[in-house]
Each structure stands twice: as structure tokens, then as C-alpha cells.
Amino acid sequence: TPKYISTDRRRKKMRIAFIQLAFIVVQCMALVPSNTQQQVRREFLQTATSAIITFGITAVPSNSYAQDVAVGGKAVYGNEQIMYQKAHGTSEIPVQVDLSYGVSNKLADSISNYNRQFAERAGYFQYTSFEDAVLASGQTGTPITFYDSVTGKPLFVAPIGRSADQFLKESKIHGWPSFRDEEVVWDNVRILKGSGETVSMTGTHLGHNLPDGKGNRFCINLVSIAGKPSA
């Protein structure tokens, strides 16, 4: 079973990217006329440096990339007992306070813990930072790990076996983030027999499996997979 992706490897790739950007800045400085006022040259350098720093912050969302989790393999099915009532709906606790992608905590708790059939509205993810995060991952070639909004356990790693653009295109066509078997962390995810409801092993409602000609397609609520990784 493949594992994605070491933190050291990610840092190495980003260091190379920063060095390349710094080299470009130096080259651009050489193009500034020598008789240009010193203040203008200083402002140019400050702007360029700020751009590099901004790139480092936005292109590498913290806690978003895969953290050596086993992904893919044969689909795993579960039974209704997973979703029995617990202390907080179908989960033991509410969703995390500080969720990713700017999703609504209230909606996340309702969909994840007190719901079995309904979903966030179609296209909801397009009003969050989800798309920016996916595109940034495409630039680095490193898939994103999506964590349970309740427990912080890894649930999906995407895109795998396709580009960021392909992942986004399929998600937009269907209205929700759409994952394939090879992008599922089966240690923590189950498909309920009969209904196709897709849930976490701890009782978080995630969405549904809606197979198509390519195989299983997991139509997942972003609010349910916007968690931060558990310690």
C-alpha cells in the first residue's frame, strides 16, 4: 500500500522553489537602470521579497499535505452500528472549533453529526479556499490529506492518479469534492451496505458512494473533511 508523502521531501521541494524564485529576483534587479533612485530600487526589492514570502505561505498550506498515511486499495464496507447514536449525535464530540477552508462550523456539525441523508448545497466548496488549496498542491505535485472534521483522522488523500485540474473538474461537475478508491484512507472510512452512505469509523457522516463508469465515486461534504490533523 503506497504512503504519501514525507515532510522532509516536501520541505526539500519548497526550498528548491524558494531558491529559484530568489534567483529570478536577483536577475530582475539587474534590469533596473543603475541611475534609478535608491528608494525605488529598495521598494522593488521589498516587493519582490514579500512575493517570495507570500508564495511560501499560500503555496504550502500548513497541516494540509499527506502525512505518511496508507491510501487506496479495495473498498471496505461497514454496518449500521458505526452510526448508532452517541454522546453528540452519531459522534462522541462536536466538530473542531477551527476548521480548514473557511467552512461553517455550524453547518459542519449539523451535516457531520446530526444527519444521514442531507448535504451541504451543491457547489458549496467553490465558496471556500478548497480550490486554491488543490491548485497549490498541483503546483508542488503533492496531494492534500483531508481530515475528519470531528476527530482529525485522515480520510482522503487527493489527487492521486490524476491532476489537480482533473480532480477539480470532476468535483465541479457533480457539485461536491469527488474521490476515488485510490484516494481513500480505508483504515478510517467505511461504505455502509445497501445505502452507499460513506462514513468515518467514528461515526462522522461524510457523504455517499455514487458509482459511475469508472468505478466508485465518493461524493463528499467538504464540511465533514475540513478538520485539522489530530496530535
Salt bridges, closest charged atoms under 4 A:
GLU80 OE2 - ARG116 NH2 2.63
ASP98 OD2 - LYS228 NZ 3.17
ASP109 OD2 - HIS88 NE2 2.84
GLU131 OE2 - LYS172 NZ 2.80
GLU170 OE1 - ARG162 NH1 2.54
GLU170 OE2 - ARG180 NH2 2.36
GLU183 OE1 - ARG162 NH2 2.70
GLU197 OE1 - ARG116 NH2 2.76
GLU197 OE2 - HIS205 ND1 2.73
ASP212 OD2 - ARG180 NH2 2.73
